[in-house]
């Protein structure tokens, strides 16, 4: 592994205790709810905050070791950082901001300017080289910040919510730029994000951090298909229930039961895609083996799909068409029946 980090930090009410390894050229996205410790983990690896205990090594070189009293200052680490609020120098132009990161590398002034212009061109900011941060939009400023970090060619690139301060209109373009920049970058990449689209677009692997602990770690497709916490399920838009597999059913903690086509024995998770949930006003007469009553709690329109939260045992989110909302008058609330086919229930051990 290129990066190996064991970090313990106590900061206010947060106690972070995480162990992380990232391979060379791998892109890992750290995701989790607010206050989980994502940014704290990133800053600890970068040497930007003091850790209580732990060890950080990059390419076999120890950067931090509290047992052996090793601490390499952040400015001497081969690490580049892109912050969510850019942190550009307000008195310097875009070109000068990128050039600042190249100082101290033994390059001539002419070479630094040439490299800085080249990196600004790569991120689509060549025409704005002379502009200062106050004259840039959020998306433009983040492009400059990305160019500044990449220009140094660090062995490790840390990105802390790089798109969170960017307006929605610019986010899609910047996400594509970020994906291209990271794919062509020859180093180890660690990204903190709360945006599932961002994580899915750029990451090879997801690390889920909750309450200062890593609760799930694996390839993007595996984590998103088989969430192991409510937060992950909500992030990817799945219904998730936890219970006990017995006699072909999953008995949930609230004593509700879910029937699956391929059940497991023992503690298990059951997952259902919202689009696999059918709603009706009257009790359905169908082949579905999972049918239960509920009350419409909320109706949220998302483009040509509508997510309907149903208060029930168990609670469930259904994804229906606007036509179904109108036909069933779901916006009026009231009682509904939920039905899910057993073949639509994915089950795996907890």
N, C-alpha and C positions, 0 to 999 in steps of 0.2 A: 504494500500500500504506500502511496505517496505521502498522504497525510494520516497521522495517527494521533488522536487527541483523547485524553481522559481529563475531564474538567469538572471541578466542584467549586461552586461559587454561591455565597449567601449574599443576597442583595435585597434589602427591605424584607418583604414577605416572601420573596422567591428563594427557593433552595434548588439550585441547578446541580444535577449529578448525571452527567452524560458521557458516554464513550462512543467515539465515532471514528470510522476509518474510511478514507476515500482513495480510490485508485487513480493513477496518473491518467489524465485526459477524461476522467469521469465527471459528469455533471450531476451533483446531488442537490436536491431541493429540500430544505428543512421547512416543514409546515406545521401549523398548530394554532390554537386559539390565542387571542391577545393575552399577554402575561405568562405565556408558557415558558419563556426563556430563550426564544429563538435568537433575538438580537444579542442577548447576553452571551450566548454560546459563540456567536460569530466574533464578538469583540474580544472574548477571552482567547480565542484561537489567534486573533490578530495582535494580541498583546496590548490591547487598548484599555483593558481593565485588569485589575489584580485578581488572581484566582486564589482560593483558599488552599486547594490541593489539586495536584494533577501533573500531567505531562503532555507536551505538544512536540511532535517531531515531524519534520517535512523533508522528504527525500533522505531519511536516515539521520538528518541533522537535528539535534535537540534544540528547540527554541525556548522551551519552558520545562522546568523540572523542579517542583517545590521540595522534593527530598534532597536533591543534590544542589539546591540553591542556584539553579541556572535560570537566567531571565535575559533573553535577547530583546533589546528595546524595539518597539514597533517599527521605527524608521530604519532599522538595520535588518529587518526580516524581508525575505524575498516575497512579500505579500502586497497585493494591490487591493484596495477597498473602494467599492462604489456605495455611497450612502444614499438613503432614500431622499434626503433633502439636499443632495448635490454637494454642499460644502465647497463651492467654488470660491476663489478669492475675488471679492467684489471689485477690487481696484485693478485687476488684471483682465486683459482681453481673453477670449476663448483660446487663442494661440498661446498666449503667455501662461494660461492655466495648465495647458497640456505640457508646455516646455518646463514648467516648474518641477514636474515629477521626474524629468530626465536629468536634472542637475545632479552633480556628484557621481556621474557614471563615467567620467573621463572623456566625454564627448566635446567636440568643439562647438562654439556657439552656432556656427553655420549648420552643422550636422543636426543639432537640437532643433533648430527652426525648421529644417527640411523634414525631419521625422514628425514634428508636431503638425505641420501642414498635411503630411501624408495621412496621419491618423484622423485628422479632422475630415479629410476627404472620404475616408473609409466609413465614417459614421454620418456622412451627408451634411457636414457642417463647414465645408471648405469656404463657402461664400460668406460665412459669418465669423471668419477668423479674427477680425478686428473688433468684434462686438464684445461689450462687457456683459456680465451676467444679468444686470438689471434690464438689458435690452433683449433678453432671450425669453422664450416661452419655457414652461416647465419641461416639455419634451426636448426642446433644444438644449437646455441646461443639462439634462440627464445624458444626452448624447455626448456633450463635452466631457462630463464626468467619466463616462465610460471610456472615451478616447484617452483621457489622462491616466486612467488605471491600466489600460492595455498597452499604452506606449512604453511603459517601463518593462514589459514582458516579464511580469512576476511569475514565479513558479506556482503560486497559489492566488487565486482571485476570489475575493469575498464580496458578495453582492447582497446588500441589506434592503429588501423591499424596493428594488430599483424602479418599479413602475407605479408605486403607490401614490406619489405626488403628481402624477401626470394625468391630464384630463382624458376623459374617455375617447375623445376624437383622435387623440395622438397615440393611445395605448396600443392599438392593433399594429400600427406601423412600427412602433418602438419594440413591440414583442418580436416582430419578424427580424428586426435589426439585431436584437439581443440574441436570438436563436442563431443567426448567421455568425455573429461575432464570437459566440462561445464555441460554435462548431469548428471555427478556424483557429481557435486559440490553443496553443500547445502547452497545456499546464493542467493543474487541478482546479476545479471550480466548485464553489459552495455557495448556494443561493438560498436566501431566506425570503419566503413569500407567503401571503395569505390567499393568493389568487390561484385557483385550481387550473385555469386556462394557462397561466404563466408557467406553472409547474409542469403541466403536461406538455407544453410546447417546447421546453428547453431541457428538461431533466431526464436522466437515465434512471434515476433512483429517487425514491421519496423516503425521507426520515420524518416520522411524526413525533413531535414533542408536545407533551401535555403535562402541566404541573411540574416542569423541570426534569421530567423523565422521558426517555425514548420508549414509546409504546408500540411502534410498528416501524419496520425498516424493510424495504424491498423494491423490486422493479415497479415502475409507475403502473403498469397494467395490473400487476398482482395486488398492489395496495388499494387501487381504486375499485377493483372487482371484488375484493374480499376485505372490506374494512373491519377493523377490530375495535373501533370506538365510535360512539355517537357522533363526535365531531367530524371524523373522517367521512362517515356515512352522509352527514349533512353537507359536507363540502362537495361531495361528488353526486349528491342528489338521490341517494338510495334509502329505502326503508331498511332498517336494521333492528333485529330483535335478538335477544340472548336468552337461552333457556337450556332445557335438558332433553336430549333425544331419547325417546322411549316408545316402543311399539309402533314405529312408523310415523311418530309425531314429534314435534318440538314443543315441549311444555314450557311456557314462558313463566317468568317470575310472578306475574299477576294472575296466574292460573289459566290464562288463555292458551289455546293450542293452535299450532300451525302444522298442516299436513304437507309433506314434501314427497316428491316422487323418489328421491334417493336420500332418505334420512340417515343420520349417523347416531351412534350410541354415545351417551355421556354429554358433557357440556358442549354446547354448539351455538353457532350464530346462524340465523336465517336472514337472507337478504332477498328483497323483491324490488324490481324496478318500478317506479311510479307509473310508467306507461303500461305495465302489466296488470294494474289494478282497475277493475271495472266498478263503476258506481251506478246505482239505480234507485229510484224512489220506492219501488215495491220489491219485496223479497224475490230474488231471481229464481227461476226454475231452469237451471243449467247444469252442466257436468262439473262445474267448479267445486272442488272439495273444501275450499275455505270460504265460508260465507258468514258475515257477522254484521250487526247493526251499528250505526253511529250517527253523529250529528255533524253537519258541515260547520267547520270553525272559521275558515278563511278561504278566499278565492283570489289567487294572484295571477295576473295575466303576464306572460313572458313570450312576446312575439305571437306566433301562431299556436302556441301551446299554453295551457292553463294548469297551474298547480293548485290542487284542492287539498287542504288539510282537514282531516276528519277526526273528530274526537270520538274515540272508540276504545275497545279493549281487544287487541292492542290498537294504539293510535296509528294512523297510516296517512301517507301522502299519495294522492293519485294525480296522474297527468292526463288531462283530457283535452279535447278540442273546444274552441269557442262555441261551435255548434252544439256540442253536448251540454255546455254550460247553459245555453239558451233553452234547449229542449227540456232539460231537467230542472230549469230555474234554480240552479245551484247558488246563484248570487243571493237568493232569498234566504239561504241557510236551511235549517230544518233537518228532519231525519232522512237518512239514506242507508242503503245496504251496500256493503263492500263485498266483492268477490274476487278471489285469486285462484287460478288453477294451480294444482300441486306441481305441475311441470315448470311453473314460473318461479318456484321457490328454490333458491340456491342455498345449500346447507354445507357448513364446514366446521371443523372442530375449533373450539375457543381456546 
